[in-house]
Amino acid sequence: MATDILAEITGMLVEIVGDEFLLAEEVTMKTTFNEDLALESIEFVALAELLHQRYGAEVDLMGFLAEKDMDAILAMSVGELVTHIGRVTHASLAQASLARATAARPAAPAASAG
């Protein structure tokens, strides 16, 4: 699952910064957004939008970044984002499965008034 998410994020980054700047095989879990990719704030906003389109509102990049201090944001790796997305999407899938299981159960018969 992490490999799939990494590939999707790499594709998004190529879309944002262009493939002549960023070769797909260069992005790893250890790649940092600031030092290695030199992503600017507008590019983070574009990434946040692509993540939202792909994964839904549960994957909130700006909310994820808001939980970090400036040093942690500057040092953040692609792997941290992959892990975050994996956690959030796994939790969403678990909730969806539970909701489906609950909806599939037959309703208890109503007590008759009498």
Phi and psi restraints in degrees (value plus and minus 20) as a CYANA .aco file:
   2 ALA   PHI     -81.9   -41.9
   2 ALA   PSI     -56.8   -16.8
   3 THR   PHI     -83.9   -43.9
   3 THR   PSI     -59.9   -19.9
   4 ASP   PHI     -85.9   -45.9
   4 ASP   PSI     -63.5   -23.5
   5 ILE   PHI     -85.0   -45.0
   5 ILE   PSI     -62.8   -22.8
   6 LEU   PHI     -78.6   -38.6
   6 LEU   PSI     -63.3   -23.3
   7 ALA   PHI     -83.5   -43.5
   7 ALA   PSI     -59.8   -19.8
   8 GLU   PHI     -87.1   -47.1
   8 GLU   PSI     -63.0   -23.0
   9 ILE   PHI     -84.2   -44.2
   9 ILE   PSI     -61.3   -21.3
  10 THR   PHI     -79.2   -39.2
  10 THR   PSI     -64.3   -24.3
  11 GLY   PHI     -80.3   -40.3
  11 GLY   PSI     -60.9   -20.9
  12 MET   PHI     -84.3   -44.3
  12 MET   PSI     -62.6   -22.6
  13 LEU   PHI     -84.6   -44.6
  13 LEU   PSI     -59.4   -19.4
  14 VAL   PHI     -81.7   -41.7
  14 VAL   PSI     -61.8   -21.8
  15 GLU   PHI     -82.3   -42.3
  15 GLU   PSI     -57.8   -17.8
  16 ILE   PHI     -97.6   -57.6
  16 ILE   PSI     -69.2   -29.2
  17 VAL   PHI    -121.3   -81.3
  17 VAL   PSI     -30.5     9.5
  18 GLY   PHI      72.4   112.4
  18 GLY   PSI     121.1   161.1
  19 ASP   PHI     -95.5   -55.5
  19 ASP   PSI     -37.2     2.8
  20 GLU   PHI     -91.5   -51.5
  20 GLU   PSI     -43.6    -3.6
  21 PHE   PHI    -109.8   -69.8
  21 PHE   PSI     -54.0   -14.0
  22 LEU   PHI    -148.1  -108.1
  22 LEU   PSI      92.1   132.1
  23 LEU   PHI    -109.5   -69.5
  23 LEU   PSI     116.6   156.6
  24 ALA   PHI     -73.9   -33.9
  24 ALA   PSI     -58.7   -18.7
  25 GLU   PHI     -94.3   -54.3
  25 GLU   PSI     -27.2    12.8
  26 GLU   PHI    -100.8   -60.8
  26 GLU   PSI     -42.5    -2.5
  27 VAL   PHI    -107.8   -67.8
  27 VAL   PSI     103.1   143.1
  28 THR   PHI    -148.0  -108.0
  28 THR   PSI     159.5   199.5
  29 MET   PHI     -84.5   -44.5
  29 MET   PSI     -44.7    -4.7
  30 LYS   PHI    -110.9   -70.9
  30 LYS   PSI     -28.0    12.0
  31 THR   PHI     -82.5   -42.5
  31 THR   PSI     110.9   150.9
  32 THR   PHI    -116.8   -76.8
  32 THR   PSI     126.6   166.6
  33 PHE   PHI     -90.2   -50.2
  33 PHE   PSI     -56.9   -16.9
  34 ASN   PHI    -103.4   -63.4
  34 ASN   PSI     -81.3   -41.3
  35 GLU   PHI     -93.3   -53.3
  35 GLU   PSI     -66.7   -26.7
  36 ASP   PHI     -99.6   -59.6
  36 ASP   PSI     -64.3   -24.3
  37 LEU   PHI    -117.1   -77.1
  37 LEU   PSI     -37.2     2.8
  38 ALA   PHI      32.2    72.2
  38 ALA   PSI      23.4    63.4
  39 LEU   PHI     -88.8   -48.8
  39 LEU   PSI     114.3   154.3
  40 GLU   PHI    -113.1   -73.1
  40 GLU   PSI     145.9   185.9
  41 SER   PHI     -79.2   -39.2
  41 SER   PSI     -58.4   -18.4
  42 ILE   PHI     -85.3   -45.3
  42 ILE   PSI     -51.4   -11.4
  43 GLU   PHI     -93.3   -53.3
  43 GLU   PSI     -52.4   -12.4
  44 PHE   PHI     -84.7   -44.7
  44 PHE   PSI     -59.6   -19.6
  45 VAL   PHI     -83.1   -43.1
  45 VAL   PSI     -62.8   -22.8
  46 ALA   PHI     -83.6   -43.6
  46 ALA   PSI     -61.2   -21.2
  47 LEU   PHI     -83.3   -43.3
  47 LEU   PSI     -62.7   -22.7
  48 ALA   PHI     -78.7   -38.7
  48 ALA   PSI     -61.3   -21.3
  49 GLU   PHI     -86.1   -46.1
  49 GLU   PSI     -63.7   -23.7
  50 LEU   PHI     -84.8   -44.8
  50 LEU   PSI     -59.6   -19.6
  51 LEU   PHI     -82.8   -42.8
  51 LEU   PSI     -61.7   -21.7
  52 HIS   PHI     -82.4   -42.4
  52 HIS   PSI     -64.3   -24.3
  53 GLN   PHI     -82.8   -42.8
  53 GLN   PSI     -60.0   -20.0
  54 ARG   PHI     -99.2   -59.2
  54 ARG   PSI     -64.3   -24.3
  55 TYR   PHI    -129.8   -89.8
  55 TYR   PSI     -30.3     9.7
  56 GLY   PHI      71.1   111.1
  56 GLY   PSI    -198.0  -158.0
  57 ALA   PHI     -86.0   -46.0
  57 ALA   PSI     -40.4    -0.4
  58 GLU   PHI     -82.4   -42.4
  58 GLU   PSI     -53.0   -13.0
  59 VAL   PHI    -112.1   -72.1
  59 VAL   PSI      72.1   112.1
  60 ASP   PHI    -126.5   -86.5
  60 ASP   PSI      74.4   114.4
  61 LEU   PHI     -80.4   -40.4
  61 LEU   PSI     -62.8   -22.8
  62 MET   PHI     -86.4   -46.4
  62 MET   PSI     -57.2   -17.2
  63 GLY   PHI     -85.6   -45.6
  63 GLY   PSI     -59.9   -19.9
  64 PHE   PHI     -82.6   -42.6
  64 PHE   PSI     -63.6   -23.6
  65 LEU   PHI     -88.8   -48.8
  65 LEU   PSI     -53.0   -13.0
  66 ALA   PHI     -83.8   -43.8
  66 ALA   PSI     -42.8    -2.8
  67 GLU   PHI     -99.9   -59.9
  67 GLU   PSI     -26.7    13.3
  68 LYS   PHI    -128.2   -88.2
  68 LYS   PSI     133.3   173.3
  69 ASP   PHI    -104.5   -64.5
  69 ASP   PSI     152.8   192.8
  70 MET   PHI     -79.3   -39.3
  70 MET   PSI     -61.3   -21.3
  71 ASP   PHI     -83.1   -43.1
  71 ASP   PSI     -60.4   -20.4
  72 ALA   PHI     -87.7   -47.7
  72 ALA   PSI     -57.2   -17.2
  73 ILE   PHI     -85.1   -45.1
  73 ILE   PSI     -65.2   -25.2
  74 LEU   PHI     -85.2   -45.2
  74 LEU   PSI     -49.8    -9.8
  75 ALA   PHI    -113.9   -73.9
  75 ALA   PSI     -22.6    17.4
  76 MET   PHI     -81.3   -41.3
  76 MET   PSI     115.6   155.6
  77 SER   PHI    -121.8   -81.8
  77 SER   PSI     142.8   182.8
  78 VAL   PHI     -79.5   -39.5
  78 VAL   PSI     -57.3   -17.3
  79 GLY   PHI     -79.3   -39.3
  79 GLY   PSI     -56.8   -16.8
  80 GLU   PHI     -82.9   -42.9
  80 GLU   PSI     -61.1   -21.1
  81 LEU   PHI     -88.5   -48.5
  81 LEU   PSI     -61.2   -21.2
  82 VAL   PHI     -78.9   -38.9
  82 VAL   PSI     -65.8   -25.8
  83 THR   PHI     -81.9   -41.9
  83 THR   PSI     -64.0   -24.0
  84 HIS   PHI     -80.2   -40.2
  84 HIS   PSI     -67.4   -27.4
  85 ILE   PHI     -83.4   -43.4
  85 ILE   PSI     -62.3   -22.3
  86 GLY   PHI     -79.7   -39.7
  86 GLY   PSI     -63.2   -23.2
  87 ARG   PHI     -83.9   -43.9
  87 ARG   PSI     -67.8   -27.8
  88 VAL   PHI     -86.6   -46.6
  88 VAL   PSI     -65.3   -25.3
  89 THR   PHI     -90.0   -50.0
  89 THR   PSI     -54.5   -14.5
  90 HIS   PHI     -83.7   -43.7
  90 HIS   PSI     -63.8   -23.8
  91 ALA   PHI     -83.9   -43.9
  91 ALA   PSI     -59.7   -19.7
  92 SER   PHI     -85.1   -45.1
  92 SER   PSI     -61.7   -21.7
  93 LEU   PHI     -83.7   -43.7
  93 LEU   PSI     -60.1   -20.1
  94 ALA   PHI     -83.7   -43.7
  94 ALA   PSI     -62.2   -22.2
  95 GLN   PHI     -85.3   -45.3
  95 GLN   PSI     -59.9   -19.9
  96 ALA   PHI     -85.3   -45.3
  96 ALA   PSI     -60.8   -20.8
  97 SER   PHI     -83.4   -43.4
  97 SER   PSI     -62.1   -22.1
  98 LEU   PHI     -83.9   -43.9
  98 LEU   PSI     -61.7   -21.7
  99 ALA   PHI     -84.2   -44.2
  99 ALA   PSI     -60.8   -20.8
 100 ARG   PHI     -85.1   -45.1
 100 ARG   PSI     -61.9   -21.9
 101 ALA   PHI     -84.5   -44.5
 101 ALA   PSI     -61.1   -21.1
 102 THR   PHI     -86.4   -46.4
 102 THR   PSI     -61.2   -21.2
 103 ALA   PHI     -89.1   -49.1
 103 ALA   PSI     -47.2    -7.2
 104 ALA   PHI     -98.8   -58.8
 104 ALA   PSI     -38.0     2.0
 105 ARG   PHI     -88.3   -48.3
 105 ARG   PSI     119.5   159.5
 106 PRO   PHI     -88.5   -48.5
 106 PRO   PSI     123.7   163.7
 107 ALA   PHI     -90.4   -50.4
 107 ALA   PSI     125.0   165.0
 108 ALA   PHI     -88.8   -48.8
 108 ALA   PSI     120.4   160.4
 109 PRO   PHI     -82.8   -42.8
 109 PRO   PSI     122.0   162.0
 110 ALA   PHI     -93.7   -53.7
 110 ALA   PSI     121.7   161.7
 111 ALA   PHI     -91.0   -51.0
 111 ALA   PSI     114.7   154.7
 112 SER   PHI    -104.3   -64.3
 112 SER   PSI     120.1   160.1
 113 ALA   PHI    -103.9   -63.9
 113 ALA   PSI     104.0   144.0
